[in-house]
Amino acid sequence: MFYGADEAAFFAGNSDLVTTMDRVRKFSFAHGLLGKGAASADAVGIRFPDGTVLGNADNVKLRFSDEYMKLAADGKL
């Protein structure tokens, strides 16, 4: 998706990621992709590099980390 680690690190730390993933989870719920037991798009949680969580913080299934992208961008890998 990215040509350089600096671009990937920027993407992971950008607030646009939260907006994009909010759309993805709402789409997933609307199309039954979260399973029959999901009562809402909040059934599962998505954690972001800054620690914020969309959805259920006790049921985080998707985690974004910018740790390795930052290391790569800084030439430390």
C-alpha positions in Angstrom: 0.0 0.0 0.0 2.9 2.4 0.7 6.1 3.1 -1.1 8.0 4.1 2.0 8.0 3.4 5.7 7.5 7.2 6.4 4.3 7.2 4.5 3.0 4.1 6.4 3.9 5.6 9.7 2.1 8.8 8.8 -1.0 6.8 7.8 -1.0 4.8 11.0 -0.8 7.9 13.2 -3.2 10.0 11.2 -6.8 10.6 12.4 -8.0 9.7 9.0 -7.3 6.0 9.9 -9.9 6.2 12.7 -12.5 7.7 10.2 -11.7 5.1 7.6 -12.0 2.2 10.1 -15.2 3.6 11.5 -16.7 3.4 8.0 -15.3 -0.2 7.6 -16.8 -1.4 10.8 -20.2 0.2 10.0 -20.1 -1.4 6.5 -19.1 -4.7 8.0 -22.0 -4.7 10.4 -24.6 -3.6 7.8 -23.6 -6.5 5.6 -23.5 -9.1 8.4 -19.7 -9.5 8.3 -19.4 -9.3 12.1 -21.6 -12.4 12.6 -25.2 -13.1 13.5 -24.6 -12.4 17.2 -23.4 -8.8 16.6 -26.0 -6.4 17.9 -24.2 -3.3 16.5 -21.0 -2.1 14.9 -19.7 -1.7 18.4 -19.7 -5.5 19.0 -16.0 -5.6 18.3 -13.2 -3.1 19.1 -10.5 -1.6 17.0 -7.5 -0.2 18.9 -5.3 2.6 17.4 -1.7 3.5 18.0 -2.7 6.3 20.4 -4.6 3.9 22.5 -8.1 5.0 21.5 -10.7 2.2 20.8 -13.6 2.3 18.4 -16.3 -0.1 19.6 -16.0 -2.6 22.5 -12.8 -2.1 24.4 -13.3 -5.5 26.0 -13.4 -7.3 22.7 -10.6 -5.7 20.6 -10.1 -7.8 17.5 -8.1 -5.4 15.3 -5.1 -3.5 16.5 -3.1 -0.9 14.6 0.5 -0.3 15.7 2.9 2.2 14.2 5.9 0.9 16.2 7.7 -1.0 13.4 6.8 1.6 10.7 8.4 4.4 12.8 11.5 2.2 13.4 11.8 1.6 9.6 11.2 5.2 8.8 14.0 6.1 11.2 16.3 3.5 9.7 16.5 1.5 12.9 15.4 -1.9 11.4 
